[in-house]
């Protein structure tokens, strides 16, 4: 679990069926160990091998299919890095699982007097149902607030303050670039629990969890 607050940036390259991350600053600040989880541009990866200059990590087929890890754009090299959340840490951003839902395309970047506005379009508009104005979204692992979104949510904009712009890879992004998107974790769980999506489990004999069902089970 992560918060979407970036600790450092690093350089990524492909190799040996995985990725190689170079970031001496991340090593110094976090001191990761083999087996630790690290969010790389919002993708939860496991440190497979530590190096003096960074670490190596495996990448599964599911990860390459859903994220920029399987896209030629990985060659852009700069990525955001965040260590896993500890129970005693402050939750400064929002709950981020590191399980990317899909890709988004940057369709506009506009400089404001004291910020930047970035407009993004989901490649798969089905994920737009999780977007809500003033809600949360992780863009390349960065916790951001949705400023506005289209009726279906397939297109949305975020405001980026100078600190976030200067300390993350957003400063290098251009119109047409692809970014990793993770919708709000609470929205996805709420959808399932409220029965707004067919449940995968048969533990309730085909019933969905509703207020009536909860009362039948003794909840008040």
Secondary structure by P-SEA (a helix, b strand, c coil): cccccccbbbbbbbcccbbbbbbaaaaaacccccccccccccbbbcccccccccbbbbbcaaaaacccccccccccccbbbbccccccccccccccccccccccccccccccccbbbbbbbbccccccccccccbbbbcccccccccccccccccbbbbbcaaaaaacccccccccbbbbbbccaaaaaaaaaaccccccccccccccccaaaaaaaccc
